[in-house]
Amino acid sequence: MTRVEQLARELDMQPDNLIRQSIEFFLRHKLKMIESELFLLARKYGVKTVTELDKLIKEGKFHEEDTFEDYFKFEIGRGSWRERG
């Protein structure tokens, strides 16, 4: 008996259902973590979108070298952070 089967039995669940629910929980948790990080980045720079941050960088309000890592975190995560114009 595998660990998944053993745990499923203890929880009175089917192993496939336990795996599916575990993956779903994990992905929802990761999404919340990403959205939280994006919210903090948006708040840090006073923007709602990566486009707004880019504009502020181009206007010289933030230095590109100072915002480089945050900018790319924002850019990569924007798939879950809906652009609001």
Secondary structure, DSSP 8 states (H G I E B T S, - for coil): --HHHHHHHHTT--HHHHHHHHHHHHHHHHHHHHHHHHHHHHHHHT-SSHHHHHHHHHTTSS-HHHHHHHHHHHHHHTTTS----
